[in-house]
Amino acid sequence: MSLHDALKAIEAWPLSEEIQVSSWMFPAIETAHVVAITLVFGTVLIVDLRVLGLASGRRPVTALSHEVLPWTWAAFILAAISGGLMFISKADGYFFNLQFLLKMCLLLAAGLNMALFHIGPFQGVADWDEKTVAPARARLACALSLGIWLGVVTLGRWIGFTLTR
């Protein structure tokens, strides 16, 4: 079975077909996806701007993180589920869409950047938790995070204009 055949088989799943033919399912799923991505980006933005010293300078980084990260993860899970549902409705089209592939690469980069931040500069957060300016490595990771997430949002919107299959 070729990749194309496998993707077409996914599109033939009953749920995939229901999303394809329904007048309301895809728009509802897409709306949930947009709201979820907005929440992910917004909560990431709050923490990143704090670490960069551009907002909430009086709040400890750890306190701010503990408050917003549950929202980030809940929204990310919703975005993954809704994104997966959109994908199965046009798996062949999405998989061969450059903007979709780039978005997936950026999501992988966001995860890697977050992991490196948590095993790197965040390990010493006790030393800079209440300081307005975080160490350079922490600021670099957060600046990269902002750029990556802006790319995810931009490419996500771009997909809708370039999906052809």
C-alpha contacts under 8 A as a table, 3 or more apart, distances in Angstrom:
res1	aa1	res2	aa2	distance
1	M	5	D	6.01
1	M	6	A	6.57
2	S	5	D	5.08
2	S	6	A	6.24
3	L	6	A	5.01
3	L	7	L	6.15
4	H	7	L	5.17
4	H	8	K	6.15
4	H	92	D	6.49
5	D	8	K	5.05
5	D	9	A	6.08
6	A	9	A	4.98
6	A	10	I	6.39
7	L	10	I	5.08
7	L	11	E	6.41
7	L	91	A	5.40
7	L	92	D	5.09
8	K	11	E	4.94
8	K	12	A	6.35
8	K	91	A	6.96
8	K	92	D	6.15
9	A	12	A	4.99
9	A	13	W	6.74
10	I	13	W	5.44
10	I	16	S	7.13
10	I	88	I	5.99
10	I	89	S	7.92
10	I	91	A	6.71
11	E	16	S	5.31
11	E	17	E	6.53
11	E	88	I	5.61
11	E	89	S	5.46
11	E	90	K	6.04
11	E	91	A	6.08
11	E	92	D	7.71
12	A	16	S	6.22
12	A	17	E	5.93
13	W	16	S	5.11
13	W	17	E	6.18
14	P	17	E	5.16
14	P	18	E	6.12
15	L	18	E	4.99
15	L	19	I	6.26
16	S	19	I	5.24
16	S	20	Q	6.27
16	S	85	L	7.50
16	S	88	I	5.48
16	S	89	S	4.57
16	S	90	K	7.95
17	E	20	Q	4.92
17	E	21	V	6.24
17	E	89	S	6.66
18	E	21	V	5.39
18	E	22	S	5.82
18	E	25	M	7.93
19	I	22	S	5.41
19	I	25	M	5.44
19	I	26	F	5.71
19	I	86	M	7.97
19	I	89	S	6.05
20	Q	26	F	7.20
20	Q	89	S	5.75
22	S	25	M	5.55
22	S	26	F	7.25
23	S	26	F	7.40
23	S	27	P	7.88
24	W	27	P	5.57
24	W	28	A	6.05
25	M	28	A	5.16
25	M	29	I	6.04
26	F	29	I	5.09
26	F	30	E	5.94
26	F	86	M	6.82
27	P	30	E	5.02
27	P	31	T	6.02
28	A	31	T	5.07
28	A	32	A	6.28
29	I	32	A	5.12
29	I	33	H	6.17
29	I	82	S	5.59
29	I	83	G	7.95
29	I	85	L	7.33
29	I	86	M	7.01
30	E	33	H	4.90
30	E	34	V	6.15
30	E	82	S	6.94
30	E	83	G	7.73
30	E	86	M	7.17
31	T	34	V	5.13
31	T	35	V	6.18
32	A	35	V	5.19
32	A	36	A	6.03
32	A	78	L	7.48
32	A	79	A	7.36
32	A	82	S	6.64
33	H	36	A	5.07
33	H	37	I	6.08
33	H	78	L	6.97
33	H	79	A	4.92
33	H	80	A	7.99
33	H	82	S	5.35
33	H	83	G	6.31
34	V	37	I	5.19
34	V	38	T	6.04
34	V	79	A	7.71
35	V	38	T	5.06
35	V	39	L	6.27
36	A	39	L	5.10
36	A	40	V	6.18
36	A	75	A	4.73
36	A	76	F	6.52
36	A	78	L	6.02
36	A	79	A	5.14
37	I	40	V	4.93
37	I	41	F	5.99
37	I	75	A	6.88
37	I	76	F	7.00
37	I	79	A	6.02
37	I	153	V	7.54
38	T	41	F	5.20
38	T	42	G	5.88
39	L	42	G	5.00
39	L	43	T	6.01
39	L	71	W	7.48
39	L	72	T	6.67
39	L	75	A	6.02
40	V	43	T	5.45
40	V	44	V	6.09
40	V	71	W	7.61
40	V	72	T	4.93
40	V	73	W	7.59
40	V	75	A	5.70
40	V	76	F	6.03
41	F	44	V	5.13
41	F	45	L	5.89
41	F	149	W	6.50
42	G	45	L	4.98
42	G	46	I	6.32
43	T	46	I	5.11
43	T	47	V	6.63
43	T	68	V	5.93
43	T	69	L	7.19
43	T	71	W	7.25
43	T	72	T	5.87
44	V	47	V	5.40
44	V	48	D	5.99
44	V	72	T	7.10
44	V	146	L	7.76
45	L	48	D	5.06
45	L	49	L	5.85
45	L	146	L	6.75
46	I	49	L	5.46
46	I	50	R	6.31
46	I	55	A	7.68
47	V	50	R	5.08
47	V	51	V	6.28
47	V	61	V	7.30
47	V	64	L	6.82
47	V	65	S	6.34
47	V	68	V	7.93
48	D	51	V	5.18
48	D	52	L	6.07
48	D	139	R	7.94
48	D	142	C	4.93
48	D	143	A	7.12
48	D	145	S	7.40
48	D	146	L	7.05
49	L	52	L	4.95
49	L	53	G	6.18
49	L	54	L	5.15
49	L	55	A	5.46
49	L	56	S	7.88
49	L	142	C	7.65
50	R	53	G	5.09
50	R	54	L	5.88
50	R	55	A	4.94
50	R	56	S	5.53
50	R	57	G	6.18
50	R	61	V	6.85
50	R	132	T	7.89
51	V	54	L	7.65
51	V	61	V	6.87
51	V	132	T	7.77
51	V	133	V	6.89
51	V	134	A	5.75
51	V	138	A	6.96
51	V	139	R	6.05
51	V	142	C	6.87
52	L	55	A	7.85
52	L	133	V	6.62
52	L	134	A	6.70
52	L	138	A	7.92
52	L	139	R	5.10
52	L	142	C	6.80
52	L	143	A	7.37
53	G	56	S	7.66
53	G	57	G	6.02
53	G	132	T	5.32
53	G	133	V	5.08
53	G	134	A	7.09
54	L	57	G	7.15
56	S	59	R	5.53
57	G	60	P	7.70
57	G	130	E	7.87
57	G	131	K	7.46
57	G	132	T	4.93
58	R	130	E	7.02
58	R	131	K	7.99
58	R	132	T	7.03
59	R	63	A	7.03
59	R	64	L	6.68
59	R	130	E	6.68
60	P	63	A	5.37
60	P	64	L	6.37
60	P	129	D	5.15
60	P	130	E	4.59
60	P	131	K	7.68
61	V	64	L	5.22
61	V	65	S	6.02
61	V	125	V	7.90
61	V	129	D	5.20
61	V	130	E	6.74
62	T	65	S	5.02
62	T	66	H	6.08
62	T	125	V	7.74
62	T	129	D	6.50
63	A	66	H	5.22
63	A	67	E	6.33
64	L	67	E	5.20
64	L	68	V	6.34
65	S	68	V	5.39
65	S	69	L	5.55
66	H	69	L	5.73
66	H	70	P	7.26
67	E	70	P	6.92
67	E	71	W	7.94
68	V	71	W	5.36
68	V	72	T	6.31
69	L	72	T	4.75
69	L	73	W	6.15
70	P	73	W	5.24
70	P	74	A	6.13
71	W	74	A	5.16
71	W	75	A	5.99
72	T	75	A	5.24
72	T	76	F	5.99
73	W	76	F	4.91
73	W	77	I	6.14
74	A	77	I	5.23
74	A	78	L	6.36
75	A	78	L	5.04
75	A	79	A	6.05
76	F	79	A	4.93
76	F	80	A	6.07
77	I	80	A	5.08
77	I	81	I	6.19
78	L	81	I	5.17
78	L	82	S	6.02
79	A	82	S	5.21
79	A	83	G	5.70
80	A	83	G	5.04
80	A	84	G	5.92
81	I	84	G	5.07
81	I	85	L	6.27
82	S	85	L	5.05
82	S	86	M	6.27
83	G	86	M	5.11
83	G	87	F	6.06
84	G	87	F	4.92
84	G	88	I	6.27
85	L	88	I	5.37
85	L	89	S	6.61
86	M	89	S	5.39
86	M	90	K	7.03
87	F	90	K	5.56
87	F	91	A	5.04
87	F	94	Y	6.37
88	I	91	A	4.87
90	K	93	G	5.34
90	K	94	Y	6.13
90	K	165	R	7.27
91	A	94	Y	5.24
91	A	95	F	5.88
92	D	95	F	5.34
92	D	96	F	6.43
92	D	165	R	6.90
93	G	96	F	5.61
93	G	97	N	6.22
93	G	163	L	6.25
93	G	164	T	6.36
93	G	165	R	4.35
94	Y	97	N	5.08
94	Y	100	F	6.09
94	Y	101	L	7.97
94	Y	163	L	6.74
94	Y	165	R	7.82
95	F	100	F	6.98
95	F	101	L	6.86
96	F	100	F	7.82
96	F	101	L	7.49
97	N	100	F	5.30
97	N	101	L	6.32
97	N	159	I	7.48
97	N	162	T	7.33
97	N	163	L	6.35
98	L	101	L	5.12
98	L	102	L	6.10
99	Q	102	L	5.04
99	Q	103	K	6.04
99	Q	155	L	5.59
99	Q	156	G	7.40
99	Q	158	W	6.70
99	Q	159	I	5.61
99	Q	162	T	7.70
100	F	103	K	5.03
100	F	104	M	6.24
100	F	155	L	7.00
100	F	156	G	7.05
100	F	159	I	6.09
101	L	104	M	5.10
101	L	105	C	6.26
102	L	105	C	4.97
102	L	106	L	6.18
102	L	155	L	7.31
103	K	106	L	5.03
103	K	107	L	6.18
103	K	151	G	7.34
103	K	152	V	5.27
103	K	155	L	5.72
103	K	156	G	6.62
104	M	107	L	5.03
104	M	108	L	6.29
105	C	108	L	5.07
105	C	109	A	6.19
106	L	109	A	4.77
106	L	110	A	6.02
106	L	148	I	6.08
106	L	149	W	7.66
106	L	151	G	7.13
106	L	152	V	6.18
107	L	110	A	4.96
107	L	111	G	6.30
107	L	148	I	7.78
107	L	149	W	7.89
107	L	152	V	6.84
108	L	111	G	5.16
108	L	112	L	6.21
109	A	112	L	5.01
109	A	113	N	5.92
109	A	148	I	7.33
110	A	113	N	5.08
110	A	114	M	6.08
110	A	145	S	6.28
110	A	148	I	6.23
110	A	149	W	7.20
111	G	114	M	5.10
111	G	115	A	6.13
112	L	115	A	5.07
112	L	116	L	6.12
113	N	116	L	5.16
113	N	117	F	6.07
113	N	141	A	6.55
113	N	144	L	7.64
113	N	145	S	6.88
114	M	117	F	5.01
114	M	118	H	6.22
114	M	141	A	7.73
114	M	145	S	7.68
115	A	118	H	5.18
115	A	119	I	6.20
116	L	119	I	5.22
116	L	120	G	5.61
117	F	120	G	5.04
117	F	121	P	5.63
117	F	122	F	5.90
117	F	138	A	6.76
117	F	141	A	6.19
118	H	121	P	6.58
118	H	122	F	4.91
118	H	123	Q	6.38
119	I	122	F	6.58
119	I	123	Q	6.04
120	G	123	Q	5.76
120	G	124	G	7.83
121	P	124	G	5.77
121	P	125	V	6.90
121	P	135	P	7.62
121	P	137	R	6.24
121	P	138	A	5.37
122	F	125	V	4.88
122	F	138	A	7.14
123	Q	126	A	7.92
124	G	127	D	5.78
124	G	128	W	7.37
125	V	128	W	5.25
125	V	129	D	5.14
126	A	129	D	5.28
128	W	131	K	5.11
128	W	133	V	7.63
128	W	134	A	5.84
128	W	135	P	7.43
129	D	134	A	7.74
131	K	134	A	6.59
134	A	138	A	6.19
134	A	139	R	6.27
135	P	138	A	5.42
135	P	139	R	6.33
136	A	139	R	5.04
136	A	140	L	5.99
137	R	140	L	5.04
137	R	141	A	6.21
138	A	141	A	5.18
138	A	142	C	6.29
139	R	142	C	5.11
139	R	143	A	6.04
140	L	143	A	5.08
140	L	144	L	6.09
141	A	144	L	5.11
141	A	145	S	6.05
142	C	145	S	4.78
142	C	146	L	6.22
143	A	146	L	5.21
143	A	147	G	6.36
144	L	147	G	5.09
144	L	148	I	6.00
145	S	148	I	5.10
145	S	149	W	6.08
146	L	149	W	5.25
146	L	150	L	6.06
147	G	150	L	5.15
147	G	151	G	6.21
148	I	151	G	5.03
148	I	152	V	6.28
149	W	152	V	4.84
149	W	153	V	6.21
150	L	153	V	5.20
150	L	154	T	6.07
151	G	154	T	5.03
151	G	155	L	5.91
152	V	155	L	5.29
152	V	156	G	5.90
153	V	156	G	5.07
153	V	157	R	6.32
154	T	157	R	5.33
154	T	158	W	6.16
155	L	158	W	4.78
155	L	159	I	6.12
156	G	159	I	5.35
156	G	160	G	7.37
157	R	160	G	5.82
157	R	161	F	7.50
158	W	161	F	5.38
158	W	162	T	6.51
159	I	162	T	5.19
159	I	163	L	5.77
160	G	163	L	5.80
